[in-house]
């Protein structure tokens, strides 16, 4: 599945609620899921990590839908097979 296909799926399933919730509410849910991902990472629970990664991706797609942003287009335009900062692959930026 491509990013745009996943984003379209999230739009079909959730856009009616996401659009009513709005940007601020949808962003709040995304932050909550990122926090849950952080907790799962601390616990090193693989099942919880998989669930939380999926939730973060879903809420990111939902937020992009509310804002009418194509995630796949935005990501590939910025990263284009190389680091957007140093323009190298692999990245050669200094830490």
CORJOKA-V444612 format. One record per backbone hydrogen bond with DSSP energy under -1.0 kcal/mol. NH is the residue of the N-H (numbers start at 1). CO is the residue of the C=O. Records with the same first field share a line. If there is no record, write none. Layout:
NH: CO / CO
//
This chain:
6: 2
7: 3
8: 4
9: 5
10: 6
11: 7
12: 8
13: 9
14: 10
15: 11
18: 14
19: 15
21: 17
22: 18
26: 22
27: 23
28: 24
29: 25
30: 26
31: 27
32: 28
33: 29
34: 30
35: 31
36: 32
37: 33
38: 34
39: 35
40: 36
41: 37
42: 38
43: 39
44: 40
45: 40
49: 45
50: 46
51: 47
52: 48
53: 49
54: 50
55: 51
56: 52
57: 53
58: 54
59: 55
60: 56
61: 57
62: 58
63: 59
64: 60
65: 61
66: 62
67: 63
68: 65
69: 64
74: 70
75: 71
76: 72
77: 73
78: 74
79: 75
80: 76
82: 79
83: 88
87: 83
//
